[in-house]
Amino acid sequence: EAVNRNIGVAVILSAKSHDVIPDIDSYAKGRYAANIGVSTVKERSELSQVQINGRRAYRWTYLSTELIYEPDMYVCTIIEGPREIATISAWASPRDFDKHKDEILHLADGIVGF
């Protein structure tokens, strides 16, 4: 019997140099605050400061109804590297998110070389 083991998870990674973003605290708090006013955001966690591979990071999750099909659960993680600050956004349907939450939350752990 064939079993589909694919999960519907999408990821976007962007990085900006410390010349552009000198302060991760202000940047993360600003991105989090900007997320408040988005009309499609229905539920949102608190902004939490975490350590990822010894680096300072911020993370929050939110439910968005931006797409017309079904809502998506997002995880936004902002990590400070020696040269750049990286933002990793990952999302999945609530069904896939709940089943694979640990993997989705730890996608940022594999980001290196920035």
C-alpha positions as CSV (number, residue, x, y, z in Angstrom):
1,E,0.0,0.0,0.0
2,A,1.4,3.4,-1.0
3,V,1.6,6.0,1.7
4,N,2.0,9.7,1.0
5,R,4.5,11.0,3.5
6,N,4.7,14.5,2.1
7,I,3.8,17.4,4.3
8,G,2.7,20.8,3.1
9,V,5.4,23.0,4.6
10,A,6.8,26.1,3.0
11,V,9.9,28.1,4.0
12,I,11.3,31.5,3.1
13,L,14.8,32.6,4.3
14,S,16.1,36.1,4.0
15,A,19.2,37.7,5.4
16,K,20.4,41.3,5.9
17,S,23.8,42.5,7.0
18,H,24.4,44.2,10.4
19,D,25.1,47.4,8.4
20,V,21.3,47.3,7.5
21,I,20.1,45.9,10.8
22,P,22.5,46.8,13.6
23,D,20.2,45.7,16.5
24,I,18.4,42.4,16.5
25,D,16.2,43.3,19.5
26,S,14.7,46.4,17.9
27,Y,14.4,44.6,14.5
28,A,12.6,41.6,16.0
29,K,10.3,43.7,18.1
30,G,9.5,45.9,15.1
31,R,8.7,42.9,12.9
32,Y,6.5,41.5,15.7
33,A,4.7,44.8,16.1
34,A,4.1,45.1,12.4
35,N,2.4,41.7,12.5
36,I,-0.2,43.0,14.9
37,G,-1.9,45.3,12.4
38,V,-2.2,42.7,9.6
39,S,-6.0,42.0,9.2
40,T,-5.5,38.4,8.2
41,V,-3.7,37.5,11.4
42,K,-6.2,35.8,13.7
43,E,-4.2,34.3,16.5
44,R,-0.6,35.1,17.6
45,S,1.8,33.9,20.3
46,E,4.0,36.2,22.4
47,L,7.4,37.2,21.1
48,S,9.9,34.9,22.8
49,Q,13.7,35.2,22.9
50,V,15.4,31.9,22.3
51,Q,18.9,30.5,21.7
52,I,19.5,28.6,18.5
53,N,22.9,26.9,18.2
54,G,24.3,29.5,20.7
55,R,22.9,32.5,18.8
56,R,20.3,35.0,20.0
57,A,17.0,34.6,18.3
58,Y,13.4,35.7,18.5
59,R,10.4,33.6,17.6
60,W,6.6,33.8,17.4
61,T,3.8,31.8,15.7
62,Y,0.6,33.1,14.2
63,L,-2.5,31.9,12.3
64,S,-3.2,33.7,9.1
65,T,-6.3,33.6,6.8
66,E,-4.4,35.3,4.0
67,L,-5.0,32.5,1.5
68,I,-8.5,31.8,0.4
69,Y,-8.3,28.0,0.7
70,E,-7.6,27.4,4.4
71,P,-5.8,29.2,7.2
72,D,-2.1,28.6,7.6
73,M,0.0,28.4,10.8
74,Y,3.2,30.4,10.6
75,V,6.5,30.4,12.6
76,C,8.7,33.4,12.2
77,T,12.2,33.1,13.6
78,I,14.8,35.9,13.5
79,I,18.4,34.7,14.3
80,E,21.5,36.8,14.8
81,G,24.7,35.7,13.0
82,P,28.1,37.2,13.1
83,R,27.7,39.0,9.8
84,E,23.9,39.0,9.2
85,I,20.5,38.6,10.7
86,A,18.4,35.9,9.2
87,T,14.6,35.7,9.1
88,I,13.1,32.3,8.6
89,S,9.3,32.0,8.0
90,A,7.8,28.6,7.8
91,W,4.2,27.7,7.4
92,A,1.8,24.8,7.0
93,S,-1.9,24.1,7.3
94,P,-3.0,23.7,11.0
95,R,-3.4,20.0,10.4
96,D,0.2,19.5,9.1
97,F,1.5,22.1,11.6
98,D,0.1,20.2,14.6
99,K,1.5,16.9,13.3
100,H,5.0,18.2,12.5
101,K,5.3,21.1,14.9
102,D,8.7,20.0,16.3
103,E,10.3,19.7,12.8
104,I,8.8,23.1,11.7
105,L,10.1,24.9,14.9
106,H,13.6,23.4,14.4
107,L,14.0,24.3,10.7
108,A,15.9,27.4,11.9
109,D,18.5,25.1,13.6
110,G,19.9,24.1,10.3
111,I,20.6,27.6,9.1
112,V,24.4,28.1,9.1
113,G,27.1,30.2,7.3
114,F,25.6,33.6,7.7
